[in-house]
């Protein structure tokens, strides 16, 4: 039999893929590209050249720091194989396999808190994986600088790792010895993992999210979902919301929005059975709407922020966060009067809230600056009366395309100063043109200055209703202190 393909059974990808996204029933999938044979030459077991040498050294595998030196025989641990035997002997008392066959041994370095990770959970963790003591890891999330997110119960990990994770709690740090029959078997996974290799895995649990019922829900038909009870729906939406919160903590507001929208769609499609269930669903929807508003606020999607704030207010007119974020969004798009109404409603609900007071102060400052902006424009434009003859000449000049159309240097300086002040004002995302008549040259001056300062311009309406709004390009806010 021709075995020439045995060594080519595995193809290398150019970039890693997110396995959890690939297996997510509501994900759109992932894209990947296989690396051509010409793209790389044969390498050593592991190439650590791309990592900082100090980082590699700090992540090497050593006998645990908390081992009792008095129990160690210095002559017995000079060779790496002897060190591994010593490690196995020390950890043998903590066998976590069901049959106590020594397949997975555990040593807790930092205790965690709360309950054990349930089956089927979505786990976020850091780890270093080794095949021997005194060696750099063959796989490391620490060196990659990104934790691993993995879904348990889907066959995405070796049996020993799954068993190890089910024995851990949040923020726990533990070392595991995983025998080859709980890892990669007798053949191993050449070239990085030799035959019959016992793995050493140092694992740090960052967070986990219970996913009970999520897969079951998405595997049901729409008709079957209608027959579900609210407690089943609540479990699914809790999993989506918990995952969204984790994305928010990472400032990944787009993915957080996606998970909150999943939760919203599940709740809105649920077939209510009675008035009590309607109250519970509305209570859950209120939280989701507010969280969607907050995420969109930090994405500078102010229209969506206002939309979800309105939906939250329709369920609870006294929701302070909805009024507050609606006011901030209206302020950002230059709707100062409506912003003031929303923020004052929020202040009425919570008069001592310093964030609301600060938002109102910023709004007042923006209103004064805008009024000054319009006043200065008026002064420059109407500083001297225009005679009938001059008005006719101006009209003829506009009609004649060949004649140059210009505005004064004073006007240009004024525009530049006002737009630069607007650019520095972090509370404003948009600013409308002054509500006065301007010549085409003056409009062109504002447009040109805005573009030179890295801003964009919206044109709204046509004919007599034509107006322009200068706005800053979308930029994520760094401060997330106001999230729920």
JOVENCOR-V716305 format. One record per residue. N is the residue number from 1. RES is the residue in three letters. PHI is phi in degrees with one decimal (none if undefined). PSI is psi in whole degrees, -180 to 180 (none if undefined). BURIAL is 1 if it has 16 or more other ideal C-beta (glycine too) atoms within 10 Angstrom, else 0. Layout:
<<N;RES;PHI;PSI;BURIAL> <N;RES;PHI;PSI;BURIAL>>
//
This chain:
<<1;UNK;none;142;0> <2;UNK;-80.2;116;0> <3;UNK;-106.5;21;0> <4;UNK;-67.3;-17;0> <5;UNK;-90.7;-4;0> <6;UNK;-58.9;-40;0> <7;UNK;-81.5;-5;0> <8;UNK;-114.3;20;0> <9;UNK;-69.4;-24;0> <10;UNK;-111.6;127;0> <11;UNK;-103.9;142;0> <12;UNK;-90.2;137;0> <13;UNK;-89.4;149;0> <14;UNK;-67.9;-38;0> <15;UNK;-134.7;150;0> <16;UNK;-69.2;156;0> <17;UNK;-116.1;155;0> <18;UNK;-87.6;104;0> <19;UNK;-63.1;-37;1> <20;UNK;-64.2;-36;1> <21;UNK;-68.1;-37;0> <22;UNK;-64.2;-36;0> <23;UNK;-93.8;-6;0> <24;UNK;-67.6;122;1> <25;UNK;-63.4;-19;0> <26;UNK;-106.3;7;0> <27;UNK;-80.0;154;0> <28;UNK;-85.6;6;0> <29;UNK;92.3;-178;0> <30;UNK;-131.6;155;0> <31;UNK;-104.9;143;0> <32;UNK;-146.6;161;0> <33;UNK;-132.6;130;0> <34;UNK;-81.0;136;0> <35;UNK;-77.3;132;0> <36;UNK;-70.9;154;0> <37;UNK;-59.3;-33;0> <38;UNK;-72.3;-17;0> <39;UNK;-75.2;-16;0> <40;UNK;-150.4;155;0> <41;UNK;-103.1;168;0> <42;UNK;-60.5;132;0> <43;UNK;-114.6;173;0> <44;UNK;-73.2;-179;0> <45;UNK;-55.4;-39;0> <46;UNK;-148.9;135;1> <47;UNK;-102.4;109;0> <48;UNK;-104.3;11;0> <49;UNK;-63.5;-27;0> <50;UNK;-79.1;-8;0> <51;UNK;-104.9;156;1> <52;UNK;-64.9;133;0> <53;UNK;-60.4;-39;0> <54;UNK;-63.6;-38;0> <55;UNK;-65.8;-40;0> <56;UNK;-62.8;-46;1> <57;UNK;-62.0;-42;0> <58;UNK;-69.0;-16;0> <59;UNK;-107.5;11;1> <60;UNK;-69.3;157;0> <61;UNK;-89.4;121;1> <62;UNK;-125.0;162;0> <63;UNK;-59.4;136;1> <64;UNK;-49.9;140;0> <65;UNK;-61.3;-28;0> <66;UNK;-95.4;16;0> <67;UNK;-69.9;149;0> <68;UNK;-81.1;110;0> <69;UNK;-58.7;-30;0> <70;UNK;-66.8;-21;0> <71;UNK;-91.8;-5;0> <72;UNK;-93.2;139;0> <73;UNK;-99.2;110;0> <74;UNK;-59.4;-33;0> <75;UNK;-71.8;-29;0> <76;UNK;-79.6;-15;0> <77;UNK;-117.5;28;1> <78;UNK;-75.4;-32;0> <79;UNK;-97.5;150;0> <80;UNK;-63.2;-36;0> <81;UNK;-65.7;-35;0> <82;UNK;-67.9;-36;0> <83;UNK;-63.1;-41;1> <84;UNK;-63.5;-43;1> <85;UNK;-61.7;-40;0> <86;UNK;-63.6;-42;1> <87;UNK;-63.5;-44;1> <88;UNK;-61.9;-43;0> <89;UNK;-62.8;-42;0> <90;UNK;-67.5;-33;1> <91;UNK;-95.4;-5;1> <92;UNK;-60.8;-28;0> <93;UNK;-68.3;-17;0> <94;UNK;-112.0;61;1> <95;UNK;-82.5;121;1> <96;UNK;-102.7;6;1> <97;UNK;-74.6;154;1> <98;UNK;-64.3;-39;0> <99;UNK;-91.2;0;0> <100;UNK;54.3;48;0> <101;UNK;-98.2;7;0> <102;UNK;78.2;14;0> <103;UNK;-72.0;-32;1> <104;UNK;-136.8;115;1> <105;UNK;-109.4;146;1> <106;UNK;-128.5;142;1> <107;UNK;-134.3;116;1> <108;UNK;-79.9;124;0> <109;UNK;-97.0;-44;0> <110;UNK;-133.1;115;0> <111;UNK;-62.3;148;0> <112;UNK;-95.8;-164;1> <113;UNK;-142.0;161;0> <114;UNK;82.2;-158;0> <115;UNK;-86.6;164;0> <116;UNK;-67.2;155;0> <117;UNK;-65.7;122;1> <118;UNK;-75.6;162;0> <119;UNK;-63.0;145;0> <120;UNK;79.4;4;1> <121;UNK;-72.7;159;1> <122;UNK;-96.8;117;1> <123;UNK;-112.3;135;1> <124;UNK;-111.1;122;1> <125;UNK;-148.9;159;1> <126;UNK;-109.9;148;1> <127;UNK;-156.6;156;1> <128;UNK;-121.0;134;1> <129;UNK;-121.4;130;1> <130;UNK;-127.6;160;1> <131;UNK;-109.9;-5;1> <132;UNK;-161.6;160;1> <133;UNK;-75.5;144;1> <134;UNK;78.6;13;0> <135;UNK;-118.8;156;0> <136;UNK;-70.4;159;1> <137;UNK;-69.2;145;1> <138;UNK;-81.7;-16;1> <139;UNK;-152.4;136;1> <140;UNK;-155.5;122;1> <141;UNK;-73.0;-27;1> <142;UNK;-64.8;-43;1> <143;UNK;-70.7;-32;1> <144;UNK;-75.7;-20;0> <145;UNK;75.6;23;0> <146;UNK;-149.6;127;0> <147;UNK;-68.2;161;1> <148;UNK;-96.5;135;1> <149;UNK;-110.6;121;1> <150;UNK;-136.5;141;1> <151;UNK;-98.1;123;1> <152;UNK;-77.4;154;1> <153;UNK;82.1;9;0> <154;UNK;-112.6;8;0> <155;UNK;70.5;24;0> <156;UNK;-91.1;-4;0> <157;UNK;-137.8;166;1> <158;UNK;-67.3;151;1> <159;UNK;-55.3;-39;0> <160;UNK;-65.0;-36;1> <161;UNK;-68.5;-42;1> <162;UNK;-60.8;-43;1> <163;UNK;-63.4;-39;1> <164;UNK;-62.8;-47;1> <165;UNK;-64.3;-36;1> <166;UNK;-68.7;-12;1> <167;UNK;-97.5;3;1> <168;UNK;-109.9;167;1> <169;UNK;-125.7;173;1> <170;UNK;-59.3;137;1> <171;UNK;65.6;10;0> <172;UNK;-75.2;144;1> <173;UNK;-122.4;122;0> <174;UNK;-141.6;157;1> <175;UNK;-109.0;139;1> <176;UNK;-127.3;142;1> <177;UNK;-107.4;120;1> <178;UNK;-116.3;112;1> <179;UNK;-67.2;157;1> <180;UNK;-56.4;-34;1> <181;UNK;-73.9;-10;0> <182;UNK;-105.9;4;1> <183;UNK;-123.2;-108;1> <184;UNK;-106.2;15;1> <185;UNK;74.5;-169;0> <186;UNK;-69.7;-32;0> <187;UNK;-79.5;-22;0> <188;UNK;71.4;-155;1> <189;UNK;-143.7;76;0> <190;UNK;-59.5;149;0> <191;UNK;-91.8;-10;0> <192;UNK;-78.5;-32;1> <193;UNK;-118.5;113;1> <194;UNK;-71.6;174;0> <195;UNK;-63.0;144;0> <196;UNK;49.1;40;0> <197;UNK;-80.7;131;1> <198;UNK;-88.0;125;1> <199;UNK;-93.0;146;1> <200;UNK;-111.2;124;1> <201;UNK;-127.3;120;1> <202;UNK;-98.8;117;1> <203;UNK;-121.5;136;1> <204;UNK;-122.8;115;1> <205;UNK;-82.3;117;1> <206;UNK;-85.9;-44;0> <207;UNK;-167.4;157;1> <208;UNK;-144.9;153;1> <209;UNK;-126.9;124;1> <210;UNK;-66.9;131;1> <211;UNK;-113.5;24;1> <212;UNK;-58.2;125;0> <213;UNK;87.6;-10;1> <214;UNK;-65.8;-52;1> <215;UNK;-62.0;-42;1> <216;UNK;-58.3;-41;0> <217;UNK;-63.3;-48;1> <218;UNK;-73.7;-14;0> <219;UNK;-87.0;-8;0> <220;UNK;-84.9;154;0> <221;UNK;-79.8;162;0> <222;UNK;-53.8;-37;0> <223;UNK;-68.0;-39;0> <224;UNK;-68.5;-34;0> <225;UNK;-64.8;-31;1> <226;UNK;-65.8;-22;0> <227;UNK;-90.1;-1;0> <228;UNK;-71.2;153;1> <229;UNK;-90.5;159;0> <230;UNK;-60.6;-38;1> <231;UNK;-56.9;-35;0> <232;UNK;-67.0;-43;1> <233;UNK;-64.1;-40;1> <234;UNK;-62.7;-38;1> <235;UNK;-62.9;-43;1> <236;UNK;-67.0;-46;1> <237;UNK;-67.4;-33;1> <238;UNK;-63.0;-42;1> <239;UNK;-62.9;-43;1> <240;UNK;-64.6;-43;1> <241;UNK;-66.7;-40;1> <242;UNK;-63.6;-40;1> <243;UNK;-67.2;-39;1> <244;UNK;-61.7;-41;1> <245;UNK;-61.8;-39;1> <246;UNK;-65.3;-41;1> <247;UNK;-62.9;-39;1> <248;UNK;-64.4;-42;1> <249;UNK;-59.7;-31;0> <250;UNK;-85.0;3;0> <251;UNK;63.6;25;0> <252;UNK;-95.0;77;0> <253;UNK;-70.2;-28;1> <254;UNK;-66.7;-48;0> <255;UNK;-68.4;-34;1> <256;UNK;-61.2;-44;1> <257;UNK;-58.4;-42;1> <258;UNK;-60.3;-43;1> <259;UNK;-70.3;-39;1> <260;UNK;-65.6;-36;1> <261;UNK;-66.4;-37;1> <262;UNK;-58.5;-46;1> <263;UNK;-61.8;-43;1> <264;UNK;-61.3;-45;1> <265;UNK;-65.0;-38;0> <266;UNK;-64.3;-45;1> <267;UNK;-66.7;-42;1> <268;UNK;-72.1;-25;0> <269;UNK;-90.3;-4;0> <270;UNK;-70.4;137;1> <271;UNK;-85.7;101;0> <272;UNK;-61.7;140;0> <273;UNK;-100.4;-28;0> <274;UNK;-160.6;179;0> <275;UNK;-65.3;-36;0> <276;UNK;-63.5;-42;0> <277;UNK;-65.6;-36;0> <278;UNK;-62.5;-41;0> <279;UNK;-64.7;-41;0> <280;UNK;-67.9;-41;1> <281;UNK;-64.4;-44;1> <282;UNK;-64.0;-36;0> <283;UNK;-63.3;-42;0> <284;UNK;-69.3;-41;1> <285;UNK;-63.4;-37;1> <286;UNK;-57.8;-47;1> <287;UNK;-62.8;-42;1> <288;UNK;-65.1;-44;1> <289;UNK;-60.8;-44;1> <290;UNK;-64.7;-43;1> <291;UNK;-65.5;-37;1> <292;UNK;-65.1;-39;1> <293;UNK;-62.9;-43;1> <294;UNK;-64.5;-46;1> <295;UNK;-60.1;-45;1> <296;UNK;-67.2;-31;1> <297;UNK;-60.9;-45;1> <298;UNK;-74.4;-14;1> <299;UNK;-90.6;-1;1> <300;UNK;63.5;27;1> <301;UNK;-93.2;77;1> <302;UNK;-70.6;-31;1> <303;UNK;-62.7;-44;0> <304;UNK;-67.8;-35;1> <305;UNK;-58.8;-48;1> <306;UNK;-63.7;-40;1> <307;UNK;-58.9;-50;1> <308;UNK;-73.5;-30;1> <309;UNK;-63.7;-42;1> <310;UNK;-62.5;-39;0> <311;UNK;-67.0;-38;1> <312;UNK;-66.0;-42;1> <313;UNK;-66.4;-31;1> <314;UNK;-65.0;-25;0> <315;UNK;-92.4;-29;0> <316;UNK;-150.8;102;0> <317;UNK;-66.3;-15;0> <318;UNK;-103.2;15;0> <319;UNK;-74.4;110;1> <320;UNK;-66.6;-40;1> <321;UNK;-65.7;-37;1> <322;UNK;-64.3;-45;1> <323;UNK;-65.3;-40;1> <324;UNK;-64.3;-52;1> <325;UNK;-70.6;-29;1> <326;UNK;-64.7;-44;1> <327;UNK;-61.4;-42;1> <328;UNK;-66.4;-39;1> <329;UNK;-67.0;-42;1> <330;UNK;-64.3;-39;1> <331;UNK;-59.7;-44;1> <332;UNK;-63.9;-31;1> <333;UNK;-95.5;7;1> <334;UNK;86.5;10;1> <335;UNK;-89.0;76;1> <336;UNK;-66.3;-41;1> <337;UNK;-64.8;-46;0> <338;UNK;-66.7;-36;1> <339;UNK;-62.3;-43;1> <340;UNK;-63.3;-39;1> <341;UNK;-61.8;-47;0> <342;UNK;-65.8;-44;1> <343;UNK;-68.1;-35;1> <344;UNK;-69.4;-32;0> <345;UNK;-64.6;-41;1> <346;UNK;-63.8;-42;1> <347;UNK;-66.0;-34;1> <348;UNK;-64.3;-36;0> <349;UNK;-72.6;-39;1> <350;UNK;-137.3;84;1> <351;UNK;-62.6;-24;0> <352;UNK;-94.0;3;0> <353;UNK;-71.8;117;0> <354;UNK;-71.2;-30;0> <355;UNK;-65.0;-40;0> <356;UNK;-67.8;-43;1> <357;UNK;-60.8;-42;0> <358;UNK;-65.3;-40;0> <359;UNK;-63.7;-39;1> <360;UNK;-68.1;-37;1> <361;UNK;-64.6;-43;0> <362;UNK;-63.4;-38;1> <363;UNK;-64.9;-45;1> <364;UNK;-59.9;-40;0> <365;UNK;-63.2;-43;0> <366;UNK;-65.1;-39;1> <367;UNK;-63.8;-45;0> <368;UNK;-63.2;-42;0> <369;UNK;-64.8;-39;0> <370;UNK;-69.3;-40;1> <371;UNK;-63.0;-40;0> <372;UNK;-64.4;-39;0> <373;UNK;-57.5;-51;1> <374;UNK;-66.1;-39;0> <375;UNK;-63.3;-43;0> <376;UNK;-64.4;-39;1> <377;UNK;-61.2;-46;1> <378;UNK;-60.6;-43;0> <379;UNK;-60.9;-44;0> <380;UNK;-68.6;-34;1> <381;UNK;-82.0;-33;1> <382;UNK;-119.2;37;0> <383;UNK;-69.7;-22;0> <384;UNK;-140.9;147;0> <385;UNK;-65.1;148;0> <386;UNK;-104.1;122;0> <387;UNK;-74.5;165;0> <388;UNK;-61.3;-40;0> <389;UNK;-62.5;-43;0> <390;UNK;-64.9;-37;0> <391;UNK;-64.4;-40;0> <392;UNK;-66.0;-42;0> <393;UNK;-62.8;-40;0> <394;UNK;-63.6;-41;0> <395;UNK;-63.7;-42;0> <396;UNK;-66.7;-37;0> <397;UNK;-64.6;-41;0> <398;UNK;-64.5;-36;0> <399;UNK;-71.7;-27;0> <400;UNK;-93.4;104;0> <401;UNK;-66.2;-23;0> <402;UNK;-76.6;-22;0> <403;UNK;-78.7;140;0> <404;UNK;-69.2;143;0> <405;UNK;-116.9;119;0> <406;UNK;-132.6;167;0> <407;UNK;-127.7;165;1> <408;UNK;-70.9;158;0> <409;UNK;-64.5;-35;0> <410;UNK;-62.0;-40;0> <411;UNK;-64.3;-43;1> <412;UNK;-62.2;-43;1> <413;UNK;-63.8;-42;0> <414;UNK;-61.2;-46;1> <415;UNK;-60.2;-47;1> <416;UNK;-62.0;-44;1> <417;UNK;-62.3;-43;0> <418;UNK;-68.9;-41;1> <419;UNK;-71.3;-34;1> <420;UNK;-66.5;-38;0> <421;UNK;-65.7;-40;0> <422;UNK;-63.0;-40;1> <423;UNK;-62.7;-35;1> <424;UNK;-80.9;-18;0> <425;UNK;-79.0;103;1> <426;UNK;-71.6;-14;0> <427;UNK;-83.4;-12;0> <428;UNK;-112.5;134;1> <429;UNK;-106.1;-25;1> <430;UNK;-137.0;156;1> <431;UNK;-146.1;124;1> <432;UNK;-77.0;156;1> <433;UNK;-63.1;152;1> <434;UNK;-55.4;143;1> <435;UNK;-81.4;56;0> <436;UNK;-136.2;161;0> <437;UNK;-74.5;134;0> <438;UNK;-129.0;153;1> <439;UNK;-75.4;164;1> <440;UNK;-61.5;-38;0> <441;UNK;-63.0;-39;0> <442;UNK;-70.3;-39;1> <443;UNK;-63.6;-45;0> <444;UNK;-62.2;-35;0> <445;UNK;-62.6;-45;1> <446;UNK;-65.3;-44;1> <447;UNK;-61.6;-46;1> <448;UNK;-64.0;-44;0> <449;UNK;-64.3;-42;1> <450;UNK;-61.4;-44;1> <451;UNK;-65.7;-39;0> <452;UNK;-65.3;-27;0> <453;UNK;-89.7;8;0> <454;UNK;81.4;22;0> <455;UNK;-103.1;171;1> <456;UNK;-120.0;166;0> <457;UNK;-130.9;132;0> <458;UNK;-99.5;139;0> <459;UNK;-109.0;120;0> <460;UNK;-117.1;140;0> <461;UNK;74.9;179;0> <462;UNK;-141.8;163;0> <463;UNK;59.5;-128;0> <464;UNK;-70.2;-18;0> <465;UNK;-96.2;4;0> <466;UNK;-62.8;131;0> <467;UNK;-149.2;163;0> <468;UNK;-124.7;150;1> <469;UNK;-131.9;127;0> <470;UNK;-89.1;133;1> <471;UNK;-141.3;154;1> <472;UNK;-79.9;150;1> <473;UNK;-69.5;146;0> <474;UNK;-55.2;134;0> <475;UNK;-147.0;131;0> <476;UNK;-69.9;141;0> <477;UNK;-83.2;143;0> <478;UNK;-84.9;-29;0> <479;UNK;-85.5;119;0> <480;UNK;-117.1;32;0> <481;UNK;-73.6;-11;0> <482;UNK;-101.9;9;0> <483;UNK;-72.2;159;1> <484;UNK;-60.9;none;0>>
//
